[in-house]
Amino acid sequence: MSEPNVKTSMGIEQNVAGLLCYVAWWVTGLIFLLLEKDNKFVRFHAIQSIVVFGAITVIAIILSFLGRIGSILGDIVWVLGVILWIVLMVKAYQGQMYKLPVAGDIAEKNSKPSVDNKPDTTNKT
């Protein structure tokens, strides 16, 4: 569990920033990913938000073209998405890096602060 009172480079407590990554689904995830360069906790939640809710949005759009059955399945996807949205916001606010199976792995792999994202130029021999 992360320290909730740690400030981000934007001056917001990291648990609040983590919650805000999910507020408008993938849109706020993208905003926080672009704005926050240093805090791994916030970057993790931003990337997970983009992956999860971006996928849900794409699936719902595809299902909308499949007629009545697609519409019903789309409604189920949206309901499950809203439940997941609430759970992820609560977990982020509690300071947890709650990792979903596939999206969490992607987020964890790519959430290093920008300083750490530079290629390693040291000789490891």
N, C-alpha and C positions, 0 to 999 in steps of 0.2 A: 504494500500500500504506500502511496506517495504522500509527501508532506503537503497538506492542503493550503498552507499559508505561504508557500513559496511563490514569489512574484515571477511573472514571465517577462520577456524583453518588452512587452507592450504595457507593463505595469499592472496587469490584472493577476489576481491569484490564479494559480494553475488549475485548481479544481473548477473554478468558474469558467475559465477559458475552455477547459475540456468539455464541460456541459454545453457551452455555446457552439462548439464544433458540430453539435448534432441538431441545434434548434431548427434550422431550415434545411435539414437533410444534407445532401452533398454540397449545397451551395455554401453554407457556412464552413463546412469542412475545407473547401477550396480556399475560402477567404483566410481562414486561420493558418492553413498550410503556407500560403504566400506571405503572410504577415509575421508569423512566428518562426524565427530562424534558430533559436537557441534551446528551447525547452522540449526535451524528448517526450514528456508526458502529453503535452498539447499536440505536438506533431503526430504522435501515435493516434490520438483520438481523431485528429483531422483526417489522416489517411484512412483510418478505419471507416469513418463517416462517408468519405468519398467512395470507397470500394463498395460498402454495403448498400448505401442508399442510391448510389449510381446504378448498381446492378438491379435493385428493386424497381427503379424508375424505368430502366430499359425493358425489363421483363413485363412491367405493366403496359408499356407502350406497345410492345409486340402482341400481348394478349388482347389489346383493344381492337386489333385488326382481325381477330378470329371469330367474330360474331357473338352470339349469345353465350355460348359456352366459354369463350375467351373473356367475356365481360364478367361472368360469374367467377372465373378463376382470378381475374384481375382484382375483383373486389376482395377476394380472400387474401391475395398478396398484399393489398393495401392495409387490410386489418392487421395482418401479421407484421407488416412494416411499422405500423403505429405502435404496436405492443413492443417491438424491438427498440423503436425510437425512445420510448419511455424508459425502458430498462437501461439502455446505454447512457441516457442523460443522468439517471440516478446514480449509476455506477461511477461515471466520470466525476460527478459532484462529490461523491464519497471519497474521491481520491484514488480509485482503483483503476488499474490498467486492465480492464475486463476485456479479455481477448477472445474474439469469436474464432471458430475453427479455421477458415481459409483467409478471411479478411484480416484477422488479427495477426496471422503469420506475415502477410504482405505488409501490414502496417508496422509491425515490429522490425522487420528487415529494413524498411525505408525511413524510419523515424529518427535516425541519428541527427543531431544538430548539424547545421550547415558546415561548421568548422570540421566536423568529423567526416563529412561527405567528400572531402577532397581525396584524390588518389594517394595511396601510400607510396611514398618515394624512397622509403628506407630500404637498405639492402638486408634481406633476411637470411643471408647465407652464413 
